[in-house]
Amino acid sequence: MNKLFIFINTLDAKNASAIANVFNEAKSASDGYHVEIIMTGESGIIATTLAAESGIDEKSLCLIYEAMRSAKSAGIKINICERSIEWCGLNIDNIIPEIDGIVNNNYITEIDPIDAYVIYL
């Protein structure tokens, strides 16, 4: 099965439905692809318990986390990039349980282009 990697780089906290839709659409794609979402850049904040403290309202976070859990139930792997943790000043102790792991730059650059599709958002 081909792989689909979705990189979420930006975070528009005022448009939580767009972020939730990434997870929902990834779930739809999981019928034909092994899907993995990697949160990079400022989007890493929603991979932690610090998201509420960052100014994102609770209703928006609930929408995002519901979509994230739904994607996880479909077998989608969700990771955060270690550079995002560093860049956002996050602590790995604050990562939410929905996150499967922390990936580094080598992981990202070693994606085999033969059987993988990559989308940057």
Backbone as CSV, one residue per row, in Angstrom:
resi,resn,N_x,N_y,N_z,CA_x,CA_y,CA_z,C_x,C_y,C_z
1,MET,0.843,-1.179,0.000,0.000,0.000,0.000,0.886,1.239,0.000
2,ASN,0.565,2.213,-0.836,1.316,3.465,-0.881,1.128,4.253,0.411
3,LYS,2.079,5.112,0.672,2.047,5.924,1.890,1.686,7.360,1.535
4,LEU,0.970,7.989,2.427,0.631,9.398,2.295,1.083,10.101,3.566
5,PHE,2.019,11.028,3.409,2.509,11.813,4.531,1.918,13.214,4.422
6,ILE,1.292,13.649,5.495,0.707,14.992,5.528,1.450,15.782,6.602
7,PHE,2.084,16.861,6.180,2.803,17.729,7.104,1.940,18.950,7.391
8,ILE,1.594,19.138,8.649,0.869,20.340,9.051,1.906,21.280,9.643
9,ASN,2.102,22.418,8.988,3.152,23.333,9.405,2.610,24.567,10.113
10,THR,1.501,25.063,9.658,0.982,26.304,10.225,-0.212,26.026,11.126
11,LEU,-0.537,26.992,11.927,-1.656,26.863,12.847,-2.483,28.132,12.778
12,ASP,-3.677,28.005,12.221,-4.616,29.123,12.194,-5.656,28.847,13.275
13,ALA,-5.381,29.320,14.462,-6.241,29.032,15.605,-7.662,29.551,15.408
14,LYS,-7.836,30.532,14.541,-9.172,31.075,14.297,-9.958,30.217,13.315
15,ASN,-9.286,29.259,12.691,-9.950,28.397,11.720,-9.735,26.934,12.116
16,ALA,-10.238,26.585,13.292,-10.068,25.232,13.819,-10.691,24.190,12.912
17,SER,-11.757,24.550,12.219,-12.409,23.562,11.349,-11.482,23.142,10.213
18,ALA,-10.634,24.039,9.732,-9.687,23.685,8.671,-8.660,22.681,9.189
19,ILE,-8.215,22.863,10.419,-7.260,21.927,11.017,-7.941,20.581,11.242
20,ALA,-9.162,20.609,11.768,-9.919,19.371,11.986,-10.158,18.646,10.663
21,ASN,-10.402,19.401,9.603,-10.638,18.791,8.291,-9.420,18.031,7.775
22,VAL,-8.233,18.465,8.133,-7.033,17.730,7.723,-7.106,16.309,8.282
23,PHE,-7.461,16.191,9.552,-7.566,14.870,10.170,-8.726,14.073,9.584
24,ASN,-9.839,14.747,9.325,-10.995,14.065,8.733,-10.700,13.568,7.323
25,GLU,-10.046,14.384,6.523,-9.704,13.978,5.156,-8.633,12.887,5.156
26,ALA,-7.737,12.944,6.119,-6.728,11.889,6.241,-7.413,10.561,6.532
27,LYS,-8.438,10.613,7.361,-9.201,9.395,7.661,-9.837,8.844,6.387
28,SER,-10.380,9.718,5.556,-10.968,9.289,4.286,-9.922,8.649,3.380
29,ALA,-8.727,9.202,3.391,-7.661,8.690,2.526,-7.106,7.360,3.011
30,SER,-7.371,7.019,4.267,-6.776,5.805,4.832,-7.323,4.524,4.209
31,ASP,-8.380,4.622,3.430,-8.877,3.436,2.727,-7.899,2.968,1.654
32,GLY,-7.161,3.908,1.069,-6.257,3.549,-0.019,-4.790,3.767,0.265
33,TYR,-4.485,4.362,1.402,-3.103,4.699,1.731,-2.818,4.413,3.207
34,HIS,-1.550,4.158,3.479,-1.074,4.180,4.858,-0.796,5.662,5.122
35,VAL,-1.565,6.281,6.021,-1.487,7.729,6.227,-0.760,8.049,7.529
36,GLU,0.118,9.032,7.419,0.817,9.532,8.596,0.776,11.051,8.570
37,ILE,0.410,11.628,9.692,0.390,13.084,9.833,1.565,13.474,10.719
38,ILE,2.330,14.446,10.244,3.464,14.951,11.023,3.221,16.432,11.284
39,MET,3.180,16.770,12.548,2.958,18.157,12.944,4.305,18.831,13.095
40,THR,4.487,19.900,12.339,5.749,20.639,12.351,5.458,22.113,12.621
41,GLY,6.520,22.876,12.786,6.346,24.317,12.981,5.409,24.625,14.130
42,GLU,4.654,25.694,13.967,3.784,26.148,15.052,2.594,25.232,15.310
43,SER,2.291,24.323,14.392,1.166,23.404,14.620,1.462,22.451,15.767
44,GLY,2.724,22.306,16.131,3.095,21.404,17.216,2.417,21.729,18.530
45,ILE,2.015,22.953,18.708,1.383,23.344,19.975,0.121,22.530,20.242
46,ILE,-0.629,22.162,19.196,-1.862,21.401,19.446,-1.576,19.940,19.782
47,ALA,-0.320,19.537,19.702,0.062,18.183,20.092,0.407,18.115,21.576
48,THR,0.177,19.207,22.290,0.526,19.256,23.710,-0.635,19.753,24.554
49,THR,-0.497,19.528,25.836,-1.501,20.018,26.787,-1.412,21.535,26.957
50,LEU,-0.426,22.149,26.360,-0.246,23.597,26.473,-1.099,24.381,25.470
51,ALA,-1.818,23.682,24.605,-2.593,24.358,23.570,-3.610,25.327,24.164
52,ALA,-4.273,24.922,25.223,-5.272,25.799,25.849,-4.618,27.053,26.414
53,GLU,-3.417,26.910,26.916,-2.692,28.055,27.473,-2.177,28.997,26.391
54,SER,-2.142,28.512,25.144,-1.598,29.316,24.054,-2.618,30.296,23.487
55,GLY,-3.848,30.240,23.986,-4.866,31.172,23.510,-5.884,30.558,22.574
56,ILE,-5.746,29.290,22.238,-6.748,28.625,21.404,-7.935,28.299,22.285
57,ASP,-9.126,28.693,21.831,-10.283,28.499,22.697,-10.659,27.021,22.797
58,GLU,-11.312,26.697,23.891,-11.625,25.304,24.222,-12.518,24.632,23.174
59,LYS,-13.472,25.354,22.640,-14.376,24.783,21.630,-13.588,24.374,20.379
60,SER,-12.668,25.206,19.971,-11.833,24.900,18.807,-10.957,23.683,19.070
61,LEU,-10.368,23.630,20.257,-9.525,22.485,20.606,-10.328,21.191,20.619
62,CYS,-11.550,21.245,21.143,-12.395,20.048,21.165,-12.660,19.557,19.749
63,LEU,-12.932,20.475,18.841,-13.172,20.117,17.445,-11.940,19.432,16.844
64,ILE,-10.776,19.996,17.094,-9.529,19.434,16.568,-9.256,18.060,17.188
65,TYR,-9.381,17.952,18.507,-9.057,16.694,19.175,-10.043,15.582,18.834
66,GLU,-11.301,15.916,18.620,-12.272,14.902,18.186,-11.880,14.351,16.814
67,ALA,-11.498,15.237,15.905,-11.069,14.806,14.570,-9.778,13.998,14.658
68,MET,-8.888,14.399,15.534,-7.629,13.692,15.718,-7.885,12.266,16.225
69,ARG,-8.763,12.138,17.214,-9.088,10.809,17.753,-9.769,9.942,16.709
70,SER,-10.619,10.533,15.902,-11.303,9.799,14.847,-10.289,9.276,13.824
71,ALA,-9.323,10.107,13.483,-8.275,9.691,12.548,-7.457,8.550,13.149
72,LYS,-7.127,8.669,14.424,-6.365,7.621,15.102,-7.131,6.304,15.083
73,SER,-8.453,6.362,15.250,-9.258,5.134,15.253,-9.253,4.455,13.882
74,ALA,-8.926,5.215,12.837,-8.828,4.662,11.484,-7.420,4.163,11.183
75,GLY,-6.538,4.213,12.165,-5.183,3.699,11.990,-4.160,4.716,11.534
76,ILE,-4.537,5.977,11.541,-3.601,7.011,11.109,-2.599,7.298,12.222
77,LYS,-1.351,7.358,11.831,-0.271,7.643,12.763,-0.076,9.152,12.818
78,ILE,0.034,9.695,14.023,0.225,11.139,14.205,1.504,11.355,15.006
79,ASN,2.432,12.093,14.404,3.714,12.387,15.049,3.936,13.891,15.122
80,ILE,4.862,14.256,15.975,5.302,15.647,16.049,6.796,15.664,15.731
81,CYS,7.216,16.676,15.021,8.632,16.829,14.669,9.385,17.431,15.863
82,GLU,10.549,16.876,16.142,11.327,17.368,17.280,11.700,18.845,17.133
83,ARG,11.852,19.313,15.903,12.175,20.728,15.679,11.008,21.612,16.101
84,SER,9.790,21.118,15.940,8.617,21.862,16.376,8.628,22.011,17.894
85,ILE,9.024,20.957,18.572,9.111,20.999,20.036,10.112,22.064,20.456
86,GLU,11.254,22.074,19.790,12.291,23.062,20.107,11.835,24.469,19.738
87,TRP,11.295,24.616,18.524,10.922,25.929,18.013,9.823,26.577,18.852
88,CYS,8.853,25.770,19.284,7.733,26.294,20.075,8.040,26.322,21.568
89,GLY,9.217,25.848,21.968,9.574,25.822,23.383,8.693,24.870,24.175
90,LEU,8.353,23.735,23.565,7.470,22.768,24.203,8.268,21.787,25.042
91,ASN,7.575,21.089,25.900,8.175,20.084,26.753,7.581,18.737,26.379
92,ILE,8.415,17.727,26.177,7.889,16.426,25.758,6.968,15.806,26.811
93,ASP,7.067,16.257,28.044,6.170,15.758,29.095,4.734,16.225,28.881
94,ASN,4.540,17.230,28.030,3.211,17.791,27.787,2.543,17.256,26.526
95,ILE,3.148,16.293,25.868,2.570,15.760,24.632,1.322,14.946,24.961
96,ILE,0.280,15.159,24.180,-0.996,14.479,24.422,-0.903,13.009,23.995
97,PRO,-1.767,12.150,24.561,-1.695,10.714,24.265,-1.995,10.350,22.809
98,GLU,-2.639,11.214,22.067,-2.955,10.934,20.663,-1.722,10.934,19.763
99,ILE,-0.623,11.462,20.254,0.609,11.543,19.470,1.371,10.225,19.602
100,ASP,1.696,9.630,18.450,2.393,8.341,18.442,3.874,8.462,18.749
101,GLY,4.485,9.563,18.335,5.907,9.677,18.585,6.480,10.997,18.120
102,ILE,7.757,11.121,18.349,8.512,12.308,17.956,9.460,11.881,16.843
103,VAL,9.422,12.597,15.730,10.301,12.269,14.610,11.306,13.393,14.419
104,ASN,12.457,13.031,13.856,13.488,14.039,13.624,13.606,14.338,12.137
105,ASN,14.494,15.237,11.805,14.683,15.625,10.405,15.110,14.454,9.533
106,ASN,15.908,13.539,10.077,16.326,12.376,9.299,15.129,11.531,8.891
107,TYR,14.200,11.359,9.782,12.990,10.589,9.478,12.269,11.201,8.284
108,ILE,12.166,12.495,8.301,11.450,13.199,7.243,12.188,13.099,5.912
109,THR,13.504,13.260,5.929,14.254,13.230,4.671,14.442,11.814,4.126
110,GLU,14.217,10.817,4.948,14.385,9.433,4.499,13.107,8.825,3.921
111,ILE,12.071,9.615,3.756,10.842,9.099,3.151,11.154,8.683,1.722
112,ASP,10.837,7.442,1.407,11.109,6.896,0.076,10.113,7.474,-0.923
113,PRO,10.581,8.254,-1.888,9.654,8.889,-2.831,8.992,7.911,-3.801
114,ILE,9.480,6.695,-3.875,8.918,5.719,-4.812,7.488,5.343,-4.436
115,ASP,7.243,5.102,-3.160,5.917,4.643,-2.742,5.223,5.615,-1.791
116,ALA,5.616,6.884,-1.842,5.042,7.841,-0.900,4.600,9.127,-1.604
117,TYR,3.529,9.671,-1.103,3.040,10.978,-1.528,3.145,11.890,-0.321
118,VAL,3.572,13.125,-0.550,3.782,14.065,0.536,2.970,15.321,0.273
119,ILE,2.268,15.762,1.309,1.470,16.994,1.215,1.920,17.905,2.354
120,TYR,2.205,19.157,2.022,2.571,20.155,3.035,1.425,21.148,3.164
121,LEU,0.972,21.349,4.393,-0.110,22.322,4.644,0.365,23.393,5.606
